[in-house]
Structures are given as structure tokens and as C-alpha cells.
């Protein structure tokens, strides 16, 4: 639900910017009114709170104080990421959910893969856009993992295989969609239609608001979340600048500020999300309260040390995504 304060802040900023650009109160009023009409006409309402709570705070989480422990890419430190073995190991090691990355082969088969290429995780090379599912099936998804000897011969699974395994193990699924809004929405809608239990046991997440909006268009009953890392346009995950050019770096920082403002004041409301997935370094009690007032759950990533996990469970009391259920480790980017 959009708070009155949010509305005032949003439309005041829009009015002020348009006024500065046009120096016309009439144009400023007209364009601000158009934005308001756009939001009223095209925004999606959040799914019912009871449904979102079933996904984000299921009863099975009682042992962890109601907090979901979600294995990032299935727990990429403990087993080869985005594989069937990772899903099974995550369940065995105490995860209540798994975050899985959705990608597509050149022949349109939905699979689990984080990158656009297979180089980092398999013994193959090249972009997915040039690999059919038949070709992908010949690769070893454990080849580059630190425990490759233990998990040798692991295959890249299809979305269908992964979903069925998670349902069998009663794991909550966080579908992370990197792009392909139309293809992803169609593939996920098919999964939800085949397995209606997913409406109360899964959530669709993305850094890209257009992906989430397209998902809500395809099926407005699906629980969704926006994923966000402040300064993501100007800096990599480890904090180093993306660009060596100073002017480009500063320009991206400006865009970062705009994107951050849009996420917190506009995009979440337009998409009607139920959760906000945020990089762990930017989460505090005040931040959790900010979103709670808007009916949105905060989920932190990637929470990888025992001290951090204790803080998330006992102080923040919010769900977190981790690379390992077994030991402290560095973040997997």
C-alpha cells in the first residue's frame, strides 16, 4: 500500500523537476497529474498479505524463529550452484528455501544457470545463446567447483526438474530472473499452472523491474520481489568501479541515485511487490521498518558468516540468502 508520505514525496519531486526544466507551473501540474493517472491505471496491487506470508514466513520456519534460510543458487559454496545436488544438499543442511537462477538455451529450454555463458561453472565455453539443451547436457556442471571431485558429472538441470525436486523436498523457491521478460514470464506461468502449490511456496525476483511487471501481467497471483543493490550501475559487487573513465563513473553514480529513488518510491508500487531483496550491507532496523510500513518484507543477501546470520535472525528478524549452510565463506558474485 502506498503511504501518503510516499505520494507527497514522489509527486513533489516530479513537480519540482518539471518546473525547473520547463519553468511552467501549468506544464508541471499537467505532467505530474499524468504520472498520477498512470500509476492509478497501470500499477498492480500486492497479492493478499496471507499469501505473501505463506511464501515468506511459512510455518516450517518456526525452528529458526520464523526466518527463512535461503540457499543462494542452491548453496553454491557447499555444492555446484544451480544443480539438483545443490538443492538436495541445501535441504539436507537445513535450508528452508533455495534461490535459483533462470536462463534459457538456444532452443528455448528453461534451465538453471546464473551466467549468460557456461565458462565459469562448467567444462564448456561459450554463450547460452549458442548452446542447445542437447549440447548443454553433455557438460559437467561441477567442473569448476571447489568440490568438483565429490560432485563430478553433475548436469545442468531444467527448470521443470528443479521445481519438482523443490516441491518434493518442501523447499520455498526464490526464482531469480536475469532477463528475457517474455520468455521467463511464459515459462514460469506454465510452471505455476502445472504446480499450483507454487503460488504459496515460491516468489519471482529480479533486478529488472520490467521482468517483474511482465510477470504480474502474465499472472497477477504470483508473489514477486524486486532485487536491488545500491550503486550497482557504477560499482561491481565487490565495490570496485565498473568504469575506468572518471566522467562515466560519475555519470553512472547519478543514474544510481535516480534508480535507488525510483526503487524506493515508484517501482515497488508499480509492480506491486511483496518483498525487497537487498544487499546485506544496506539493511538496518530502520530500513526493515520502512518497508514493513508498506507491507513489504526485506530479504538480505548474501549473509555468509555465523555472526551475520545471528544478527539477521535475532535482531533484524528478516529472511536471508546465504552461499553456505555449513561454514563462513566469501560472497559468490
N, C-alpha and C positions, 0 to 999 in steps of 0.2 A: 504494500500500500504506500503510495506516495505521500510523504509528510507535507504539511502546509509549508514548513520551513524550506523544504526542498523545492517546492513550486516557486516560492518567492525568490529564492536564490537563483534558480535556473532561469526564470524569465527576466529577472532583473539584470543578470549578466548579458543575456541575449539583447535586451533592450539597449543596454549601455554600449555594447559593441557596435550595434547597428547605428545607434545615434552618433557615435564617434566617426563611423565611416560615411554616413550619409548627411549628417547634420540636419536631419529632418525628423521631427517628432512624429509626423504622420507616417512616414515610411517605417520608422522604428516600431510604432504601435501596430501597424499592419502586419509586419513580418513576425513580430512576437506573437500576435494573435494567430497567425498561420501555423506557427510552431505548436502552439497550444492545441489548435484544432487537429493537427497531425497526430499528436500524442494521444488525444482522446479517441481518434478514429482507428489508429493502427497499433496501439500498444496491446500486448497480451496480458491478461490478468494472471497472477500467480495461481498455480494449482492449489487445491484446498490444503490448508495447513496440516490436516490429519494425514493426508497422503505424503506430503513432503517429510513429515516427521517419521513416518514408517520407513522411508528411504534413508534419511539422515540420522535418525535416532531409534533404530529398531530395538525391540525388546531384548534381542540376543546380546546387546551391548551392556547389559546390567553388570557383568563381571568387571568391566572397565569403567564403571561409573557413568555409563550412557554414552561414552565417547567411542566413535568408530576408529579402529586402527586399520588404515587402508594401505595395502602394499603397492608401492609405486611401480608401474609396469609389471605387476605381479611380484615385486620384490627383487629388483634387478641385481642387488648385491648378493642375495642368497642363492639365486638360480638364474639361468639365462632369461633375460627380460622378455615379456610378451610371449611366453610359451605355455604349453599345457603343464609342463613340470613346474614352472614358476607359480601357476595358480594352485597346484596341489601342495607345493611346499609352503606357500603363504597360508593356506588353510591349516596345514599341519603345525605351523609355527605360531598360530594364534591370531592371524588377521581376521577381522570381521568383514573386510571388503577388499577388492582389488581395483586398481586403476589400470585400464587397458587402452592402448593406442590403436585407433582405426585408420587403416590405409587401404589402398586398392592396387591390384596387379594390373598389368597392361590389358588383360582381357576382362577387367571389371569385377574380379572376385574380391570381396571384402575380407581382409586379413588383419592380423595383429602385427604392427610394425611402427616404431617411433619415427624413424628417419625416412626421407624420400629415396634413399639409396640403401643397399644391403651391405655396404662395405664395413660399417662399424661393428655389426653384430654377427655376421655370417662369414663363411669361407668363399663367398662370391663377391662380385663387384658390379657396379652399375645402378642406374636409377630403376625404380619400380615401374616406371612408365615403359621400360623396355624389357620387362620380365613378365612372362605369362605365369599363371599359377603352376603349371606343369614344370616350368623351369625352376621356379622358386622352391618347389617341393624337393628338389634334389640337393638343396643347400643345407648345411649344418648350422642351425641357429645358436649352437653353443660354442662355435669355433673360437670366438674372441672373448669368451667369458673367463673370469679368473679360475673357475672350477670346471674348465672345459673337459678335462679327463673324466670327471664324475658324470657329466651330463652329455657326453659325446653322442652325436647323432640326433639331437633334438630337432624337430621340424618347426617351421613357421606355421602356426595354426590358422584356420579360417575363423571368421567371426562366429559362425554357427557353432563350431566345435567349442570355442571358448565359452560362449553363452550357455550351452548345455552343461558344460562342466561346472560353471559357477552356480547354476541353478541346482545341480545335484549336490554340491557342497554347501549350499545356502549362503553364498557369499554375495554381499552387495557389490554391484558393478558400477564403477565410475568410467563411462565411455569418454575417452579424450579424443576429440576430433580435430585434426590439424588443418583441414581444408576440405575441398570437394563438397561444398554445402548441399548441392542437389543429390549427388550420389550417396553421401553419408545419410541424409535425411531419408532417402528411399530405402537404403539397406537397413537402417535402424527401425524404421516404421515396419518393415517386414518382420524383423525380429520381435517387435512388440506384439504384432498381430499373431505370430506363431506361438509366442510365450507370454500371455497376458500377465503372468506373475511379475514380469519386469516392471510394470507400472508402479509397483510398490517395493521393488528391490533394486532399482537402478536409477542412474542420473546421467544425463548427457552434458558434457562440459567442453568448453573451447575458449581459446584466446580470442577467437574471431567472432564478434557479435553477429555477423551475417550468418554464420553457421547455426548459432542458437536460434536466431529469428526464423531461419528456414526450417529448423526442426519443429518449432512451435507451429509454423504454418502447416507442416505435414501432419503433425499430431499434437494438438494443444494439451493433451492429457499427460504428456511426458514431463517428468521433473527435470529441470535444467539448471545449469550454473554457468556463470562467466568466470574465466580464469584470468588472473591479472598479476603482472609483476611491474611495479613502478620502475621507470627508466629503462624499460625493455627495448625501446627503439634506439636509444643511444648507447646502451651498455649490454654486454653479454651476461650470461647467468652468473659468472664469477666476478662481475663488477668491472672488468676491463672494457675500455671504449671499443665500440664496434668499428669506428672510422678513424683513420689517421689524420684526415683533414679536419683542422680545427673548426672551420666555418660549418662544415657538415655536421660535426659533433654537436655544436651549439644549436644548430637548426633542429636537429633531432631531439635535443633536450626541450626545446619549445614545444615540439609536437608531443613529447612525453607528458608535459604539463597539461596540454589540451586533452590528450587521451585519458589521463588519470581523472581529470574533472568530469569528462563525459561518462566514464565508467561509474563514478560515484553519484552522479546527478541525473543522468539521462538514459544510458544504455541498459542498465539493470532494469529500469522501469519499463522501457520499450519492449524488452524481451520477456518481462515477467518472470525473472529467475527466482529460484528458491534458495540458492546458495551462491557464495562468492569464494572462489579458490584463490588464495593469495600467498605469495612467497613469504616464508615464515618470519623474515626479519622485519616485516612491516605490520605485524599483528600485536596488539596490546589489548588490555581490558576495555579501554575507551573505544577502540576500533570495533571490538566484538559487540559492544553496546550500541554503537552507531548503527550497525547492520541489524541487530536484534529489534530495534525500534521500527525497522522497515520490513520485518517479517522474513529476514534473510539470514541464513546460517553461514558462519565463516568456517572455512576449512583451510588449514595451513599445510604448506608443502615447502621443501621436503625436510621433515623433522627426523633427524638421524642419530641423535645422541640420547642416552638414558636421561640426562638432565633436562633436555628439551622436552622429551616425552612426558616426564613427570610434571613439568610446567604446564603443558597443554592439557593434561588430564586433571590435575588437581587445582590449578589456578585459573586458567582460561576456560576449562571445561568445553573445549571445542574439538571437533574431529581433526585428525591429521593424517597426512600421506607420508609414508616412510620408505626408504630404499631397503631397509633391513629390519626384520623382526628379531634378529639374533644378536647383533652387535652394533657398536658405533661405527659409522662409515662416513666418507665424504659424499656430498650430493652427486647424483647422477644427472648430468645436464642433457 
